């Protein structure tokens, strides 16, 4: 279900032709989506320092880099992010979030957050060569530096708009 309103109608309509993929699907083969405009669906997660879409609990996809198993997350960021890999030809449509976020707040009264699937649209990015993003520390330990807060995600979505929110069909309403 997509609600269109006012000035965000034009921005929302053009994203409807973009591929709709889940976080689980995109992490199963992220290189196929790198540099492409997509609609990405996942469970909204985040802190004051950054937002992510995560895979649902049914996802069994494992994305590894050099033996490191990444969390099933895609970082969400604005198109003007200094850490971007591609130059987007759009700006974020802040008006697009009003209806989906309002609906999200209403659905939170009946469903736990893990049951609410947010769909965002934008430019998907990941790295083809992770060797250049590996930090080695003085004690000999190392860490791959990804995207988002603390570099914890293996990919990021440069946001153009928020498209929709829906309930995961696998979830039941909260008991009252």
Buried (B, 14 or more C-beta within 10 A) or exposed (E): EEBEEEEBEEBBEEBEEBBBBBBBBBBBEBEEBBEBBBBBBBBBBBEEEBBBBBBBEEBEBEBEBEEBEBBBBBBBBBBEBEEBBEEBEBEBBEBBBBBBBEBBEEBBEEBBEBBBBBBBBBBBBBBEEBEEBEEEEEEEEEBBBBBBBEBBBBBBBBBBBBBBBBBBEEBEEEEE
